[in-house]
Amino acid sequence: MNRRKALFGAGEVLAWWAVLALLWLVFISAVDTLELVVGASAALVGAFAAWGARRAVSQW
């Protein structure tokens, strides 16, 4: 993997994380520290899963 692909992959994971974290914040009723930690963690796991799935189907 070259540097360009690595930066693109990191940017894609960051974009997925931002979208999923925003969705988490929209759907919860109370925003406290624990909810932010759980939401950020779940969004990060989802972001890596989405990146891996897109990479698998596009034959990157």
Sine and cosine of phi, psi and omega as CSV:
sin_phi,cos_phi,sin_psi,cos_psi,sin_omega,cos_omega
0.00,0.00,0.79,-0.61,0.01,-1.00
-1.00,0.03,0.08,-1.00,-0.10,-1.00
-0.90,0.44,-0.62,0.79,-0.03,-1.00
-0.90,0.44,-0.70,0.71,0.02,-1.00
-0.92,0.40,-0.59,0.80,0.02,-1.00
-0.91,0.41,-0.68,0.73,0.03,-1.00
-0.92,0.40,-0.64,0.77,0.05,-1.00
-0.89,0.46,-0.68,0.74,0.02,-1.00
-0.90,0.44,-0.67,0.74,0.03,-1.00
-0.91,0.42,-0.65,0.76,0.04,-1.00
-0.91,0.42,-0.62,0.78,0.02,-1.00
-0.92,0.39,-0.68,0.74,0.05,-1.00
-0.89,0.45,-0.65,0.76,0.03,-1.00
-0.89,0.45,-0.66,0.75,0.02,-1.00
-0.91,0.41,-0.71,0.71,0.04,-1.00
-0.88,0.48,-0.68,0.74,-0.01,-1.00
-0.88,0.48,-0.69,0.72,-0.02,-1.00
-0.89,0.46,-0.70,0.72,0.00,-1.00
-0.91,0.42,-0.72,0.69,-0.03,-1.00
-0.93,0.36,-0.60,0.80,0.04,-1.00
-0.92,0.40,-0.63,0.78,0.04,-1.00
-0.90,0.43,-0.68,0.74,0.06,-1.00
-0.88,0.48,-0.65,0.76,0.03,-1.00
-0.87,0.49,-0.71,0.70,-0.02,-1.00
-0.91,0.42,-0.53,0.85,0.01,-1.00
-0.94,0.34,-0.59,0.80,-0.12,-0.99
-1.00,0.01,-0.17,0.98,0.03,-1.00
-1.00,-0.01,0.38,-0.92,-0.08,-1.00
-1.00,-0.03,-0.63,0.77,-0.02,-1.00
-0.84,-0.54,0.74,-0.67,-0.01,-1.00
-0.98,-0.21,0.95,-0.31,0.12,-0.99
-0.77,-0.63,-0.03,-1.00,-0.11,-0.99
-0.87,0.49,-0.70,0.71,-0.01,-1.00
-0.88,0.47,-0.68,0.73,0.03,-1.00
-0.89,0.45,-0.61,0.79,0.03,-1.00
-0.91,0.41,-0.67,0.74,0.01,-1.00
-0.91,0.41,-0.73,0.69,0.00,-1.00
-0.90,0.44,-0.69,0.72,0.00,-1.00
-0.90,0.44,-0.69,0.73,0.01,-1.00
-0.91,0.42,-0.64,0.77,0.01,-1.00
-0.92,0.39,-0.71,0.70,0.01,-1.00
-0.91,0.42,-0.62,0.79,0.03,-1.00
-0.91,0.40,-0.59,0.81,0.02,-1.00
-0.92,0.40,-0.68,0.74,0.05,-1.00
-0.88,0.47,-0.70,0.71,0.03,-1.00
-0.90,0.44,-0.59,0.81,0.01,-1.00
-0.91,0.42,-0.69,0.72,0.04,-1.00
-0.92,0.39,-0.58,0.81,0.05,-1.00
-0.91,0.40,-0.67,0.74,0.01,-1.00
-0.92,0.40,-0.66,0.75,0.02,-1.00
-0.90,0.44,-0.71,0.71,0.02,-1.00
-0.91,0.42,-0.63,0.77,0.02,-1.00
-0.92,0.40,-0.68,0.73,0.03,-1.00
-0.91,0.42,-0.63,0.78,0.02,-1.00
-0.92,0.40,-0.60,0.80,0.00,-1.00
-0.93,0.37,-0.64,0.77,-0.05,-1.00
-0.99,0.12,-0.33,0.94,-0.04,-1.00
-0.99,-0.12,-0.03,1.00,0.02,-1.00
0.84,0.54,0.74,0.67,-0.05,-1.00
-0.91,0.41,0.00,0.00,0.00,0.00
